[in-house]
Amino acid sequence: TDWRPYEHRVLADLGGGLRLPMPINRTTLAGIFGRPLPDDAAAEALLRDLAEPMTTVRSARDMVISTVGRRLYETFFEGYTRKQWGIDPSDLDKSVTARVPARASLDDRYFLDRFQAMPREGYTRMFERMVDHERIDLALGTDFHDLAREILAPLTIYTGPIDRYFDHRFGRLPYRSLEFRHETHDRRRFQEVATVNYPDAAMPWTRITEYKYLTGQRHPQTSITYEFARADGDPFYPIPRAENRALYRQYEALARTIPGLHFVGRLGTYQYYNMDQVVAQALATYRRLEAGEAAQIAAGA
């Protein structure tokens, strides 16, 4: 695929027409506290004053309060996290909120990676090209578990829920799901950036995404999606808690006893990965398999 440069930006809607950048940056701090912050040093000093350091940081709540203090935690994280996960932030692993840093600069990009882009013709076209090969058979609308084992290849890469693969032998791993409400509006833009988060727990949706920012399309209409976090439905998010990780470890140990079976992705390895992390994991898995095959060939030579 060709690539279209794209840098993702997110605003948090705090009501009353106030929308501020997420992750928290100097603009966010000035908007919340109603005073100018002339430079990064002033923002850094404010963040130091706000932070409530803890001897031991155990939970998602601890992570935020120890870094940016209680007021910013309650404003941006508490309600949003409760909606997204259906659990009090004090019961979630600290990795959940560690994903969202606080910055003293004016940089309002969601990610700071050196290379940021979107497939020029979209992900669907990119994947269509990837599987368009004479040695690839594609079976859409087919449940892996309905396939006869004798027709499977000697090597399986499984990206579905690992507990489902083993028929929930040790119990079900919990996941959070999403419900989407799609709308098309007769206007060029619906909001200022691609994604607007709604931290208020009283607001039923977690965020609204407007796709034209991601695709670069030009059109007099625009399409948006409201996201609602749900307990039931297709699995989207592994829930980062110690007891869930312990249950996953049982499935991981079982998987290691089966030759030619590899689990990859959020659901296969029960990790709350970003897309770039999943791609990196897939490439690393391929390299390990390639190295193993080369070693077998060398041993048989």
Secondary structure, 3 states (H helix, E strand, C coil): CCEEECCCEEEEECCCCCEEEECCCHHHHHHHHCCCCCCHHHHHHHHHHHCCCCCCCCEHHHHHHHHHCHHHHHHHHHHHHHHHHCCCHHHCECHHHHCCCCCCCCCCECCCCCCCEEECCCHHHHHHHHHCCCCCCCCCCCCHHHCCHHHCCCCEEECCCHHHHCCCCCCCCCEEEEEEEEEEECCCCCCCCCEEECCCCCCCCCEEEECHHHHCCCCCCEEEEEEEEECCCCCCEECCCHHHHHHHHHHHHHHCCCCCEEECHHHHHCCCCCHHHHHHHHHHHHHHHHHHHHHHHHHHC
